[in-house]
Amino acid sequence: MATDSIDDYISSVAKALALPIEDAWRPAVRANLEVSLRLARLVDEFPLPDETEPAGVFTA
Amino acid sequence: MTAAPAPLSASDIVKAVTSRKLSALEATEAALARIAQHDDILNAFTDVTPDRARARARAVDAAIAAGRNPGPLAGVPFAVKNLFDVKGIATRAGSKINRDLAPAARDAALIERMEAAGAVLVGALNMGEYAYDFTGENVHDGPSRNPHDPSRMTGGSSGGSGSAVGGALVPVALGSDTNGSIRVPSSFCGIFGLKPTYGRLSRARSFPFVASLDHLGPLARSVRDLALAYDAMQGPDADDAACTTRLPEPVTPVLAENIASLRIALAGGYFQKNLFPEAIHAVAHVAKALGVSRTLEIPEAARARAAAYVITTAEGASLHLDRLRRRPNDFDPAVRDRLIAGAMVPAALVDRAQKFRRWYRAKLLEIFKSVDVLIAPATPCVAPKIGQVNFVLDGIELPVRAHIGLHTQPISFIGLPVVAVPVPLQPMPIGVQVIAPPWREDLALRVAYALERMGAVSAPPPRGL
């Protein structure tokens, strides 16, 4: 996601969730979100069968 | 006050107390004296509970005097990460915000079980804010400090637990581990830590972080002490939705069983990258001691770590959403900004991470058909300096805070039991993970015990005190 798009996304989600974000925090929030999305993409890229159950309540 | 004797292991204290060579009160006073002597340097404790401890110790002594069984942990002083409820104290979980909570009405389940076994709680321990931490630093309470070099990190988030046990203030402490928070401080502070199977030990009345991944467990200076505490805490608990219904499976009686028949291998690929020389040396040292030459590739470990990261940040954000709205300025800014970002990860990606978790679990269970125990590094490095921001791993400069758990996260992600064992390198120790299949803590502990008995691993005396 381009930086402008991420900034727009952060603003929109913050509004939807009623989360206050001061301007001074925004670079760190963006940096953290970029890491999370990069790692989430790594998971997203992995093909899983449609039948795969999530491990919401996990049993080892 | 009784003069503080040399530090004793939990096992030695139990023997001395039950044979009346030492009273539980004397053992407790010795721990309190060591805390008073060294905690100004270590900053391990946020709360010391001497009145409660003395009352409990007197009760243990009274039981012995009356001829009753005082329990398998008779007179053993212990302390808990301050996310465990301690009756009468607000459960701060390393935060400023939680100090406004009402004092806990009842002890955490594991404290009750430890004390039912004769142990004596002496206080609550420093930790990273809301457990979202690998450093042991805390902006509200100051950093817990490494007992081998107080200018260095303890690791986190169970930093006070690592410092208190590594500094021999108490023989046993309890911590929590979501992504490595028992194993990292064990590695940096040179002690043994057990992260049991997910669901093995009750989390009732402890402050959560990531319900999908949270575990509780003990840290100690020997494998036997680890096993004694672990055995005392096992058993079902309806107050924790994830807690197993399995009956206790005591490990202390089987610790010394021969390990010659066990199939042990090194975790390869991902687990052999991103390591400083000390970590490489420690793993090789343990492998040599065990006579292990086989290496097994663990598929998709990097993706497992990524999925653990995503679940952690999203579930952590969910837990703290209202606090982020109401009191954002009362968080550690670094924790707050990560949690806000976590609230913004799309739900579909979090669900995929949970589905990947199921896939990865099946792969690892397949691997465990051909191996009993895996060996892997616990941390990429020895304890960094407090405040250190970056380090260079495999030629790339990376933030310390986010990367200390690279090698622990893919293991706790699917709840495997692990014993972190300390290799007492100079000047700083470092840990190695001994990993077993689900519900086979006994295997990891037996291998750890064998390593300890052959002198390959040990908790060094605190070098910085």
Interface residues (C-beta under 8 A of the other chain):
Chain A: Y9 I10 V13 A14 L17 A18 L19 P20 I21 E22 W25 A28 V29 R30 N32 L33 V35 S36 L37 L39 A40 L42 V43 D44 F46 L48 T52 E53 P54 A55 G56 V57 F58 T59 A60
Chain B: T197 Y198 G199 S212 A241 A242 E300 A302 R303 R305 A306 A307 Y309 V310 T313 L321 L324 R325 P328 P333 A334 R336 D337 R338 I340 A341 G342 A343 M344 V345 P346 L349 V350 D351 R352 A353 Q354 K355 F356 R357 R358 W359 R361 A402 I414 G415 L416 P438 W439
